[in-house]
Amino acid sequence: MTSEQIKTLDKENVMQTYGRFDVVIDHGVGSTLYSPEGREYIDFASGIGVNSVGYGNERWLRAITDQAAKLAHISNLYYSEPYARLASILTARTGMADVFFANGGGEANEGLIKLARKYSYDKYGLGRATILTLVNSFHGRTITTLKATGQEVFHQYFFPFTEGFRYAEANDIASVRAQAGDDVCAVLLELVQGEGGVMPLERDFVDQVKALCEQNDWLLLVDEVQTGVGRTGTLFAFQQYGLLPDACSFAKGIAGGLPMSGIMANEKCRGVLTPGTHATTFGGNPVSAAAGIAVQEILDDDALAQVREKGDYLRARIEGFHSPAVAGVRGLGLMLGVQLREGYSNAALCADLAQRGLLALTAGQNVLRLLPPLVITREELDRGLSILKDALAAL
Ligand SMILES: *Cc1c(COP(=O)(O)O)cnc(C)c1O
């Protein structure tokens, strides 16, 4: 089918919940994507931080095809090797105690919320179910995770929302203290707010939140759906904050392009979710888990060091453009935000970049968000940078 035919078919038959770019993608190689007509796009978006090992990675592909030929799905009523092996790799590389696999980020965060509330209920009984989250956070699209998201625009239409969330300002410990109370059981935060505008939390603030959690026996929950699996240059962002959270979620990049997510708990929270209290039919299915194992093998410590180097390079090159449209570049590893000045529009820039052959993302208040595949080559980075330079110069 041609791009025009695909767009028409979509508009007639698909719920129009996405404001899509005027771009149709047919296939990819490395970190470059192609339309049905062969139009080329450099990928600085990774399918929103998912395609961390690029397109057509041989090791990843072999893991999936071999596993699909053996067994694609069996349910969680039975043991299977890929699930157990991927969990063991994650606990070994992080120091966490145990893992539960699910399918998407919102679903994983629901699991975190359930874990925190059950931990507290088991120990203290009813009335201690409130979770503090941060203003400008993003935690998902379910009725509960919309409410966990600290942005009023998400608290519309779908009433009634799940109760039990209060919001504190990021990087402001007084604001967290002001939301404290006997009803609180946990704090949930992203270490780099992704959708909210690529805002890294300050190390001091995180240390203070951790201390507050310890004083009050609140669980410290980290949403690593976007920051996890190498995106920020360590396997999980909490590892560069010198932190072992009580529990964390992950999703986007975990299986390099197949739907998968999960949560991990530390020793204190091991076994909080007991048989029958949490489940999901597809969670950790053998094909996704095999893909996840391949991703872990590809993203070894050397590859993670390269993520940090590529991130530094990307940031330095963009700063070096000295564009009057750019107020600054921030982020960690290959999760970068280009803050635009007033009078420039991230959405317009992003659409223009797509027309020029570079896929990027928007975030927060006028931020251009860059999430290239973690395996992107220097040559592909340079080609993307040259498109970005031209587009900024044309503003
Ligand atoms: C994308 C994202 C989610 C939601 O993940 P889905 O897979 O879309 O449900 C939750 N939290 C963060 C930090 C995210 O970036």
The ligand as an ORCA input file, in Angstrom:
! r2SCAN-3c Opt
* xyz 0 1
  C       5.175      6.229     28.860
  C       5.127      6.351     30.336
  C       4.124      5.722     31.092
  C       2.971      4.998     30.442
  O       3.376      3.850     29.747
  P       2.356      3.106     28.759
  O       3.160      1.926     28.260
  O       1.989      4.079     27.692
  O       1.189      2.683     29.571
  C       4.199      5.800     32.464
  N       5.203      6.455     33.083
  C       6.182      7.073     32.397
  C       7.277      7.765     33.119
  C       6.172      7.052     31.000
  O       7.129      7.691     30.318
*
